[in-house]
Amino acid sequence: MRLFAEQPEASVPQASGSNAESQSIDRFWANERVQPEQILASHRGSVVERAKAAGVVLAIQDTTDLDFSGLKQTSGLGFINQSQQQGLKVHSCFAVNGSGAPLGLLPQHTWTRAARAGKRGERRKKATREKESQRWLDTLTAAEQGIDETVCLVHVGDREADIYDLFVQPRRANSALLIRAESNRKVQHELGYLIPAIEQAPVLGQQTLTLERNPERPARSATLTVRGLQVTIEVPRHHKQPKQCQPVTLNVLLVEEVTPPTEGKPIRWLLLTTLPIDRNDSDIGKEDRDGFVGGKQFRCCE
């Protein structure tokens, strides 16, 4: 690992520097007694210690595609999207503290697809436990293992994590969800659905953020309006066990750019969370002692 860390772009022979060292690396990789779970377990204790010292921890889940389509003779690969690309799917949960400093890797799951992803309508006919979506639920449970309950643990996910079964998944005390929403869900509200309900919700305040450069936009400042509302989400009509489920109450935030740029897409974030959203207008935009996440924003977990 030290050799590859010093030369991350190098091949095995280049990094090792000798045939003997190269052969030892190959033998290590080929050793069936060495499993990914064992490697992660050796690291987990240090992550748990750093998490306890942090007080507030974001457990951020995301999926990565590893494209090995160029390795024509490699066995054990699978489809990674709707094309013919071959590789591996890796779902990781990464822990950071309230200021964004990395604490380490929590659970990680690797798998391959024997076939391309099915159509959306077909996937809705399956229970979550029969789909790849189950990885979000399993990772949440695995991420909490060993983390001291004095730690405020916030599970963070992108729009793939907008899953009803994840919202009702049992969590340990002092943990919360912060999920970017994708679906315009049916809610118990006079307007009937999530998006029209939050669009007429009261403004909680404004905040100016510095947006980092990415492939779709240059770096710039954005002044954002924050709207918030508590909603009760109905059980999805296509759920496989609707009679065993109950509506779930969450807080929803709509974060929109006040003055959109002349070029590029304006910021619009729709967020679902179990964290309270009753901060005063005067609090929004202030620098918290421990960073944006570490102060009042997440004291609800205490």
N, C-alpha and C positions, 0 to 999 in steps of 0.2 A: 504493500500500500504506500509506503514511503517513496519507493521508486516511481510509482505512477503519479503520485501527488507532485513530485518534482518535475515530471515530464508528462503532463496529461495528454499531449498530442502524440506521444510516441507509441510505437508498436511494442509487443513483448520483447523481441530481440533488441530493439533500440533502447528500451528502458532498462533492461537487465544488464546489458553490457558484456555478458558472457554466455556461452552455451549452457554451462552448468546452472547458472541462475535462471536462465530461460526455461530449462527443463524442470526445475523445481517449481516454478510458477505454474507450468502446465500440469504437473502432477497434483498440485494443490487444488486447482480448478476441477480436475477429474476425480478427486476423492469424493466418493458418494457419501462418506460420513460427515462431510461439511455441508450443512444446510443453511439457507438464508436465515431461518428462525434463530439458529445458534449465534450467528454473527450479530443480529439485531439484539439478542438477549444480552450479549456482552456489553452493549452500549446503553441499554435501557436504564440501568442503575444510575449512571451519570446524568441522564436526562431527568430522571425523577428528582435527583438532588438539586439540579439547577432549577427545576420547576418550583420546588418548595421555596427556594430562596427568592424566586421572582414574585410570588404572590398572585399575579395575574398572568395567565398563559392562554394564548390563542392556539388551538389545535386545528391547523389549517389542512383540509383535505383537498387533493386534486389528483387528476389522472394524467399520466404521460404516455405517449406512444413512442416506442423505440423501433425505428424503421431500419430493418436489416434486409431490405429487398435485394440489395446488391450481393448478398451472400447466397449464391445460387445453390451451393452444396450443403447448406446448413439445415439440419433437421430440427423439429420441435417448434417451428415458428407458426404463426397463425395470421389471419386477416386483422388489420388494425383499423380499417375504415371500410367505406363502401367500394373502394377500388381493389386492385390486385396487390396492393402493398402488403408485405409480409413483415412480421416483427412480433413484439411483445407489448402487452398492456401492463402498466405499473401504476398502482394506486397507493399514494403515500400520505401519511399524516405527519406534518412538520410542526414542531412546537417553537413558538417565539414568545418573548415576553412583551409587556405592554408598550415598550419603546421600539419593538420590532427586531430586537437582537435575537439571533438564532440560539435555541436551546438544544436542538437535536431532533433526530428522527424517532417518531413513535411507531405505530404499526405500518407495515408495508405489505401489499399483496400484489403478486405477479401472476398473470394468466395469459392464455392464448385463446383466440377464437377459431373454432373449427370451420365456421362459415361467416359470411358477411353479416353485419347487423340486420335484424329483421325490420319490417315496416312498422311505423309507429302504431298503427291500428292493431297489428298483431301483438305487439308488446303489451298493449293495454289489457289484453285478454289473459295475461299471465299474472300470478301473484308476485309481489316484490321478491320473495325468497327464491323464485325461479328465474330471476333476471340478474343482470350485472349490477343493477341498482342496489342489490343487497349489500354490496361492498361498503356503501356509505353507513349502513346500520351496524355492520360488523366492526367497521373501523372505529366508529364512535365508542362502542363498548370496549374494544381492545385498548383504545387510547386512554381510557379512564383508569385502567388497572394499575394499581400501585401509586397513583397520584394522590398526595395527601389532600384530605377534604378541606383543609384550610386554604388551599389554592383555588382561586376562581378560574375555572376552566371553561373557555368559550369555544365551542365547536363552530368553525367557519367553513362554508362551502359556497361554490359558485352555483350557476343555474341548474346544473345537473343534480344538485342536492335538494331541489324543490320537490320533495317527496312526502306525501302525507304520512306514510309509515315512519319516516324519520322524525317527523314532528311529534309523534306519539311514542317513539322509542323510549323505554325507561332510561333515565340518566341518574347518576349519583347526585347527592346533595351538592350544592354550590357549583353547578355547571349550567350552561346556557347555550342557546343556539343563535347563530347569526348567519342567515342564508340569503343569498341573492335570489329573488323570485323570478320565475319564468312564466308560470301559468296565471291566467286571469280567473282565479278560483271563485266558486260560488260561496258567498258568505252570508251570515245572518245580518243583513243590513237592508234598509229601504231601497237601495239602489241594486241590490242583488249580487253584485260581483265586486271583486277586490279592487280592480283598477279604478272604476268610476267612484268607488267609495273613498279611496285615499286621495284622489284628485280634488275632492271637495273638502278634505280634512283641513283643520286649522294649521296655520304656519307656526312651527315651534321656534324658528329663528333662522339666521343665516350664518354661513361660515365660508371663509376664503381659503382655498387649498392650492398648493403648488402641485400641478400634475407633471409627472416625469414624462420625458419623451418615450414614445413607443413607435412601432412601425406605422401606426395609423395617424399619429399626430405629433407635432413638435411640443416641447416643454412649454407650459404656460400656466398662468394663474386662472382660477375659476371661482367665481362667487356663487355659492350654492344655497338654494332655499330648501329647508327641511320641513316636510309635513309629516305628521304622525297620527296614528289612530289605532285603537285596539279593536280587533275583529275576531269573530268566531267563524272558523272555516268549516264548511260542511264536509261530511264524508264523501269522497269522490263517488260518483254514480257508477263508475266502472270498477270499483273496488271489489275484490273477490270475496270478502267477508263483511259486507256492509252492516249486517245485523249485530255483529260483535264489536263494532266500532262506534265511537262517539265523536261529535264535533270537537275541534280543538281551538282554544283561544290563544292567539298570538298578537304581538304588536307588529305593525307594519309602518315602514318609513318610506317616503318618496323623496329622493334627493335630486333636485333639478337645477340646471345652470340658469342663473337669472338673465345674463346677457350672452346668448350663444355666439360662438365665433362665426365669422363670415364664411369660413371654409371648415370642413370637417363636421363630425357629429357632435352635438351638444351632450353634456353629461346628463344621464338619467338613470338613477339607480333605484330599483325597487327592492327593499330589504324586508325580510321576515325575521323576527327575533323574539326570544322569551325574556330579553332584558327589558327593564322599564324604560319608558321614553318620556318621563315627566320632568326632565331637566328644565330649569328656568331659561328664558331667552338670554338672560345675562350670562349664563354659564356657557352657552354655545359659542365656540370660537376662542375661548380662553385656553391657554396652555396649562394642561394638568401637570401636576408635579412629576408624574411618572410617564408622561407622554399622553397622547390623545386617548389611548385605550386604558392606561393605567390608573387614571384618577376617577372622577365622579362618574364617568361613563359606565364603569362596570362595578361600582360599589354595591349595586343591587345583588351581587352574588354573595355578599358577606352574610 
